[in-house]
Amino acid sequence: MKIARYYSNNDIRIDEMDKPKISAGELLVKVKLSGICGSDILEYYRFAKMKKLGVDNLVLGHEIVGDIVEVGEGVKRFKVGDRVFVSHHVPCFECHFCQQGHNTACDLLHNTNFDPGGFAEYIRIPAINIKKRGVITLDKFVSYEEGVFIEPLGCVCRAQRLASVTKGLTVLVLGSGVSGILHVQLAKLRGAEKIFATDINDYRLEMAKKFGATAVFNAKENLPAEIREKNNNRLADIIIVCTGALSAAKQAIECVSPGGTIIFFAVAEPGVMLEVPINRYWREEITIMTSYGAAPEDLQESYTWILAKSIKVKDLITHKFPIERAGEAFKIVCDAKESLKVVIEFDS
């Protein structure tokens, strides 16, 4: 089968490997679509993983949908022909962190995956991923193009649940890539009164406006002043940081209202420090928090929104490439010009 090996953002090599063999309790899935996530192009993140594993390349890809083509002995809930979404990570539901609701801090979640990765024609789904609610059967009314968004939207659902995005609040989304626009749409569904979005890319600002932002701003503007002007002289109640740019993190610090919350959905690379005016934050009861990944309950919420057609996801796909052109696909994502979601598609 064909796979795409990641050596760096500028070095994606198409290779062949044997189709995985499954054991009892496992599934073999033929991948139909695999989305390229923003985390896939974080070289510092990928290089650190390669160093840890002692390898010079990885088979990435975790936003996948496909068809079950083989079912291992003992698997009861799934059958050949089922169209499925598969989560690459699953929590144990039993450890201290899971019991506290921090499923994405679970050690098991950080050490599970499917084999070899989503940028492959076939993937083996380990028994643990099946046992721990990592597989969702797609309804006949959910297309592959919609299903490929279950994981990225699940991450968005988790962040907004943790930050308590709710009716009547003003939400500011910093960064209008795919995740930012999903945040705009979900915040609107959760009842936010006003939703502002920023970026430095005019195309993405237009898309944020198209998908429901109340107003959009170029990130180079005087953001606190712009927000106050359009928000009755108040700053934002909830700020969702969807870019790793340090400048965005600093803007978040400046744009949060008393009693407000900043949630870092994306962060700068290791070693980057952020100064916080702690005295003001103490006096105004401002919260800073983070959100990493998605747990099964978040993926289920995501699937429910997608099944109900409440969030427009298919229209966020701007590019599709066959596996043989994975290198071009990565270049489009890295360039971040007139693109949103870029997916790899496989022959039927």
Backbone torsions as a table, in degrees:
resi	resn	phi	psi	omega
1	MET	NA	157.3	179.1
2	LYS	-85.2	142.9	173.8
3	ILE	-137.9	159.5	174.0
4	ALA	-110.8	117.7	178.5
5	ARG	-94.4	129.7	179.8
6	TYR	-96.3	117.5	173.0
7	TYR	-104.8	-36.3	174.3
8	SER	-166.0	175.3	179.8
9	ASN	-59.6	-28.9	-178.6
10	ASN	-102.3	10.0	-177.6
11	ASP	-140.7	84.3	176.7
12	ILE	-111.2	119.2	-175.0
13	ARG	-114.3	132.6	177.1
14	ILE	-84.4	130.3	-175.4
15	ASP	-137.7	172.9	176.1
16	GLU	-117.9	144.1	172.3
17	MET	-148.7	163.9	179.0
18	ASP	-67.0	144.2	174.9
19	LYS	-62.8	135.8	-178.9
20	PRO	-59.8	146.5	174.3
21	LYS	-103.2	133.8	-177.8
22	ILE	-98.1	157.5	176.5
23	SER	-113.7	-177.2	177.6
24	ALA	-55.5	138.8	177.5
25	GLY	82.1	3.3	-175.5
26	GLU	-114.0	170.3	177.4
27	LEU	-128.6	150.6	169.3
28	LEU	-114.3	124.6	-177.0
29	VAL	-116.3	131.5	172.0
30	LYS	-88.5	117.6	-175.1
31	VAL	-72.8	134.1	175.8
32	LYS	-101.5	-48.3	178.3
33	LEU	-137.3	143.4	176.8
34	SER	-139.0	116.5	-177.8
35	GLY	-81.4	149.0	173.8
36	ILE	-91.4	119.4	-179.5
37	CYS	-88.1	153.8	176.0
38	GLY	-58.9	-29.9	178.8
39	SER	-70.2	-21.1	179.6
40	ASP	-66.4	-23.0	-177.9
41	ILE	-105.1	10.6	174.1
42	LEU	-81.5	94.0	-173.0
43	GLU	-61.0	-39.4	-179.7
44	TYR	-59.8	-36.2	-179.1
45	TYR	-70.3	-44.9	-178.5
46	ARG	-70.9	-41.5	-179.8
47	PHE	-64.4	-37.5	178.7
48	ALA	-63.5	-39.4	178.6
49	LYS	-67.1	-41.1	177.5
50	MET	-60.3	-43.0	-179.8
51	LYS	-63.2	-43.1	-179.9
52	LYS	-61.7	-39.9	-178.0
53	LEU	-84.5	-13.0	-178.4
54	GLY	71.9	36.6	-179.9
55	VAL	-126.4	167.0	179.4
56	ASP	-110.7	5.3	177.2
57	ASN	-156.5	164.4	178.7
58	LEU	-137.1	151.9	167.3
59	VAL	-100.5	102.7	-176.1
60	LEU	-85.4	-168.3	177.4
61	GLY	103.7	114.1	179.8
62	HIS	-137.3	0.3	177.6
63	GLU	-102.9	80.7	-168.8
64	ILE	-122.9	153.2	167.1
65	VAL	-137.8	151.8	-179.3
66	GLY	-172.1	-166.1	-177.9
67	ASP	-116.2	137.2	174.0
68	ILE	-73.7	124.8	-179.4
69	VAL	-114.1	-17.2	174.9
70	GLU	-144.0	142.5	179.4
71	VAL	-124.0	124.6	179.9
72	GLY	-74.1	158.8	179.5
73	GLU	-57.5	134.2	177.1
74	GLY	94.5	-11.3	178.1
75	VAL	-79.4	121.9	-173.8
76	LYS	-105.9	-33.9	-169.2
77	ARG	-84.4	-9.7	-175.6
78	PHE	-130.1	156.2	-178.7
79	LYS	-141.1	162.1	175.7
80	VAL	-57.6	133.9	180.0
81	GLY	100.8	-16.9	177.7
82	ASP	-63.1	136.0	173.0
83	ARG	-90.0	127.4	-171.5
84	VAL	-137.6	153.1	161.4
85	PHE	-100.7	141.5	178.6
86	VAL	-128.8	128.6	175.1
87	SER	-84.5	134.7	-179.4
88	HIS	-75.3	-29.8	-179.1
89	HIS	-116.1	142.1	174.3
90	VAL	-138.4	143.8	177.5
91	PRO	-88.7	167.4	-178.7
92	CYS	-84.0	-23.4	-176.7
93	PHE	70.0	3.6	-173.3
94	GLU	-120.8	-25.1	-174.8
95	CYS	-73.2	173.3	-179.7
96	HIS	-56.5	-43.9	-176.7
97	PHE	-67.0	-43.1	177.3
98	CYS	-61.6	-41.7	-179.1
99	GLN	-64.5	-25.2	177.8
100	GLN	-90.7	2.4	179.7
101	GLY	88.3	5.1	179.6
102	HIS	-99.6	60.6	-175.7
103	ASN	-59.5	-32.4	-176.9
104	THR	-80.4	-0.2	170.8
105	ALA	-96.1	-1.7	-177.5
106	CYS	-65.2	137.4	-179.6
107	ASP	-62.8	-37.6	178.9
108	LEU	-62.9	-41.8	-179.3
109	LEU	-58.8	-35.7	-178.6
110	HIS	-82.2	-1.4	-177.7
111	ASN	-130.7	21.7	173.8
112	THR	-115.4	155.4	177.4
113	ASN	-171.3	166.5	170.1
114	PHE	-96.1	170.8	-168.1
115	ASP	-122.5	125.1	3.0
116	PRO	-92.8	-19.8	-177.2
117	GLY	162.4	165.3	-173.3
118	GLY	-69.8	-17.5	176.7
119	PHE	-91.9	57.7	179.6
120	ALA	-147.3	152.8	-177.4
121	GLU	-68.1	-32.8	179.1
122	TYR	-133.8	146.0	175.6
123	ILE	-133.2	143.1	175.8
124	ARG	-91.8	128.5	-180.0
125	ILE	-101.6	111.2	-179.3
126	PRO	-61.6	155.9	-178.5
127	ALA	-58.6	-35.6	-177.6
128	ILE	-63.9	-36.3	178.8
129	ASN	-65.7	-33.8	178.7
130	ILE	-74.6	-45.5	-177.6
131	LYS	-62.7	-37.3	-173.7
132	LYS	-98.3	34.8	170.3
133	ARG	64.8	38.4	-179.0
134	GLY	-97.7	4.2	-179.0
135	VAL	-126.5	129.4	178.2
136	ILE	-121.1	126.1	175.2
137	THR	-78.4	128.6	-177.6
138	LEU	-78.8	133.1	172.1
139	ASP	-63.9	154.1	-178.3
140	LYS	-62.4	-19.7	180.0
141	PHE	-90.3	0.8	176.9
142	VAL	-104.5	118.3	-179.0
143	SER	-78.6	165.4	174.5
144	TYR	-60.3	-38.7	-178.9
145	GLU	-62.6	-34.2	176.7
146	GLU	-77.1	-42.0	-177.6
147	GLY	-61.8	-28.2	-178.1
148	VAL	-68.4	-11.6	178.9
149	PHE	-94.3	-0.9	-176.4
150	ILE	-59.3	-44.4	-178.7
151	GLU	-70.1	-50.8	179.7
152	PRO	-62.3	-38.1	177.3
153	LEU	-70.1	-33.4	176.4
154	GLY	-59.2	-39.8	177.3
155	CYS	-63.4	-38.9	178.0
156	VAL	-66.0	-43.5	178.3
157	CYS	-58.4	-42.8	-179.5
158	ARG	-62.6	-46.1	-177.8
159	ALA	-61.5	-43.6	-177.1
160	GLN	-73.1	-29.5	174.8
161	ARG	-67.6	-45.1	179.6
162	LEU	-63.8	-37.5	-177.8
163	ALA	-84.4	-4.6	179.1
164	SER	58.2	49.3	173.1
165	VAL	-68.3	124.2	-174.6
166	THR	-150.9	-177.0	-174.1
167	LYS	-58.7	136.7	172.3
168	GLY	88.2	-5.7	-176.6
169	LEU	-89.4	159.2	172.5
170	THR	-100.0	124.2	-177.5
171	VAL	-113.5	134.0	175.4
172	LEU	-116.3	122.6	178.8
173	VAL	-107.2	117.2	-179.7
174	LEU	-96.8	107.4	-177.4
175	GLY	106.7	116.4	-173.5
176	SER	-112.7	43.6	168.6
177	GLY	-78.0	-160.7	-178.0
178	VAL	-57.3	-48.9	-178.3
179	SER	-62.9	-42.6	179.5
180	GLY	-59.7	-42.9	-179.1
181	ILE	-71.0	-34.9	173.5
182	LEU	-63.1	-39.1	177.1
183	HIS	-63.2	-40.4	177.9
184	VAL	-59.2	-48.2	-177.6
185	GLN	-65.2	-43.2	-178.0
186	LEU	-69.1	-38.9	178.8
187	ALA	-60.5	-37.3	178.0
188	LYS	-65.5	-42.5	178.4
189	LEU	-65.0	-32.9	-179.3
190	ARG	-81.3	0.3	172.0
191	GLY	96.4	12.3	177.9
192	ALA	-57.1	137.9	-177.1
193	GLU	-73.9	-44.7	178.4
194	LYS	-134.0	140.5	179.9
195	ILE	-130.2	112.9	178.2
196	PHE	-103.7	147.9	179.7
197	ALA	-137.5	148.7	179.6
198	THR	-128.7	161.2	170.2
199	ASP	-173.3	172.8	173.4
200	ILE	-105.7	-0.4	-176.7
201	ASN	-106.7	118.2	-176.6
202	ASP	-61.6	-36.9	179.4
203	TYR	-60.9	-45.8	-178.5
204	ARG	-69.6	-32.5	175.1
205	LEU	-64.4	-40.6	177.0
206	GLU	-62.4	-40.5	179.7
207	MET	-66.7	-40.1	178.4
208	ALA	-61.2	-41.3	177.4
209	LYS	-65.0	-43.5	-179.9
210	LYS	-60.2	-36.8	-175.8
211	PHE	-93.1	13.1	167.9
212	GLY	122.3	-0.8	179.2
213	ALA	-65.2	139.2	177.7
214	THR	-65.2	-42.2	177.5
215	ALA	-154.9	153.8	178.9
216	VAL	-125.6	150.9	-178.1
217	PHE	-135.4	141.6	169.2
218	ASN	-68.0	131.3	-174.2
219	ALA	-63.4	-13.0	-179.5
220	LYS	-85.1	-6.3	-179.7
221	GLU	-77.3	174.2	174.2
222	ASN	-78.2	89.0	-169.1
223	LEU	-64.6	-46.1	178.5
224	PRO	-56.0	-40.8	-179.7
225	ALA	-66.9	-41.2	179.7
226	GLU	-63.4	-41.0	-179.1
227	ILE	-67.9	-45.8	179.2
228	ARG	-58.4	-40.0	-178.1
229	GLU	-62.1	-36.5	-176.5
230	LYS	-100.8	7.7	-175.2
231	ASN	-137.7	41.0	175.9
232	ASN	54.3	40.6	177.5
233	ASN	65.7	20.4	176.5
234	ARG	-111.2	153.0	174.3
235	LEU	-85.8	-169.9	-173.6
236	ALA	-87.3	140.2	178.1
237	ASP	-74.8	-41.7	179.8
238	ILE	-126.5	127.7	175.3
239	ILE	-117.7	125.8	179.9
240	ILE	-112.6	114.0	-176.9
241	VAL	-90.4	112.7	-175.6
242	CYS	-113.3	23.0	176.5
243	THR	-142.9	147.1	179.9
244	GLY	-83.7	1.3	-179.1
245	ALA	-63.6	129.5	179.2
246	LEU	-60.5	-33.6	179.2
247	SER	-60.2	-36.3	178.7
248	ALA	-68.9	-40.0	177.9
249	ALA	-61.2	-40.7	178.7
250	LYS	-67.1	-37.5	177.1
251	GLN	-63.4	-39.4	178.9
252	ALA	-58.6	-42.7	179.0
253	ILE	-58.4	-36.1	-175.5
254	GLU	-83.4	-21.8	-167.7
255	CYS	-105.1	2.6	-176.2
256	VAL	-88.1	138.3	-178.9
257	SER	-80.6	156.6	170.3
258	PRO	-51.7	137.7	-177.5
259	GLY	76.4	3.7	-174.7
260	GLY	-87.1	178.6	-177.9
261	THR	-134.3	135.1	169.9
262	ILE	-108.4	125.9	175.7
263	ILE	-119.4	123.5	-179.8
264	PHE	-88.3	101.6	176.2
265	PHE	-82.6	-29.9	173.7
266	ALA	-129.9	152.2	-177.0
267	VAL	-136.9	162.8	175.3
268	ALA	-72.7	169.4	-177.9
269	GLU	-68.8	162.9	-179.0
270	PRO	-55.2	143.0	178.3
271	GLY	96.8	-16.5	179.7
272	VAL	-81.4	128.7	-178.3
273	MET	-108.2	150.0	-179.4
274	LEU	-124.1	125.3	178.6
275	GLU	-83.7	134.5	-179.1
276	VAL	-121.1	129.3	176.7
277	PRO	-74.0	79.3	-166.6
278	ILE	-62.1	-31.5	-179.8
279	ASN	-65.8	-44.9	177.2
280	ARG	-62.8	-42.4	-177.1
281	TYR	-66.3	-34.6	176.6
282	TRP	-66.8	-46.3	-176.1
283	ARG	-68.9	-32.5	-176.1
284	GLU	-102.0	7.2	176.9
285	GLU	51.3	54.7	179.0
286	ILE	-95.1	137.6	-178.4
287	THR	-107.1	135.4	170.9
288	ILE	-115.5	129.0	-178.6
289	MET	-145.6	172.5	-179.7
290	THR	-130.3	163.3	175.0
291	SER	-143.2	127.4	-178.6
292	TYR	-123.3	124.0	170.7
293	GLY	64.5	-157.7	-177.7
294	ALA	-144.4	142.9	174.4
295	ALA	-101.2	167.5	-178.9
296	PRO	-51.8	-38.3	179.8
297	GLU	-65.8	-31.9	177.8
298	ASP	-72.0	-39.7	177.9
299	LEU	-65.5	-36.9	178.1
300	GLN	-67.7	-40.4	175.8
301	GLU	-61.2	-45.0	178.5
302	SER	-56.8	-48.0	-179.4
303	TYR	-61.3	-37.8	179.7
304	THR	-63.8	-43.3	176.3
305	TRP	-62.1	-42.7	-177.9
306	ILE	-67.8	-43.4	179.1
307	LEU	-60.9	-38.3	-180.0
308	ALA	-77.6	-4.5	-177.3
309	LYS	61.2	27.2	-177.5
310	SER	-78.7	-26.4	179.7
311	ILE	-119.8	129.8	-179.6
312	LYS	-79.8	112.8	-179.7
313	VAL	-114.6	-38.3	-177.2
314	LYS	-56.8	-36.9	-177.6
315	ASP	-70.0	-10.5	177.3
316	LEU	-82.1	-12.5	176.9
317	ILE	-78.4	113.2	-179.1
318	THR	-103.6	-21.0	-177.1
319	HIS	-144.0	140.7	170.7
320	LYS	-127.9	137.5	179.0
321	PHE	-134.1	143.7	171.2
322	PRO	-70.9	161.1	-178.1
323	ILE	-55.3	-33.2	-178.5
324	GLU	-63.8	-19.7	-178.3
325	ARG	-112.8	29.5	-179.0
326	ALA	-59.8	-34.4	178.7
327	GLY	-60.8	-41.9	176.8
328	GLU	-63.9	-39.9	-179.8
329	ALA	-60.9	-44.4	179.2
330	PHE	-63.9	-36.1	179.6
331	LYS	-64.1	-40.3	178.7
332	ILE	-61.5	-43.2	179.9
333	VAL	-65.2	-43.8	-179.1
334	CYS	-65.4	-37.7	-179.4
335	ASP	-67.4	-33.1	175.3
336	ALA	50.9	48.4	179.0
337	LYS	-100.1	-103.4	-179.8
338	GLU	-96.9	67.7	179.1
339	SER	-148.9	155.3	171.8
340	LEU	-125.9	-100.6	179.9
341	LYS	-87.5	127.0	176.0
342	VAL	-111.2	128.8	-177.4
343	VAL	-124.5	151.0	171.7
344	ILE	-96.9	130.4	178.1
345	GLU	-116.8	149.8	-175.8
346	PHE	-116.4	150.6	-179.9
347	ASP	-60.7	145.3	179.1
348	SER	-76.7	NA	NA
